[in-house]
Amino acid sequence: MKVAIGLPNAVPGTTGGQLTEWAEKAEERGFSSLGTIDRIVFGSYEPLVALPPYALFGADDELRARKSVRLVELARRPLILLDLPISREYLLGLFMRADLTPHVSWRSPHPEVIRSMVANGFGYALFNARPKSLSAMDGRRVYPVRLAGTHPPAVLGLASLKGHGGSRLVQAFAAHCREQVTNRQIPGMAPPIAGSLDAPADGA
């Protein structure tokens, strides 16, 4: 079976050097080909909030009670991957940067499906955005745990085309977003889990 991987060119902040390193490591790991996601070159990008990655566990997972966990502890565990463009490349890139290969057991483009699978013991997941509810769709509890170490966050922000950001409607919408989306609050979501940790994870 041939497996391809996409370059994380659409992830804000990715440098040319990181793209080159990604391509070299992908070749070393045996991927059959590289893909890229075309995107509009934004005339303006204003970051609003950084969302650090975190791990999600079910009630029967021994890691659920930890304050933090390292990627190396997760690599051999069954990962339920959020299989969406950009998200997929970003999450796999976390392991690649650490010179680790994750054990991807399941994939889904639907976060709630993944949360339900985690709650029912199929594996763990990695996310950035965190819903306020700690329950999956079937009512079972899920447990978010932050990742120890230094990891690039996903950045949520405002993007506008060059020459298309000056109308009063656009300005009002941008002002509303700046007020509502901050490191302390995101509508419908829990505040971001505290950023990556440099201290050792529990039990490390």
Order of alpha helices (4+ residues) and beta strands (2+ residues): beta-alpha-beta-beta-beta-beta-alpha-beta-alpha-beta-alpha-beta-beta-beta-alpha
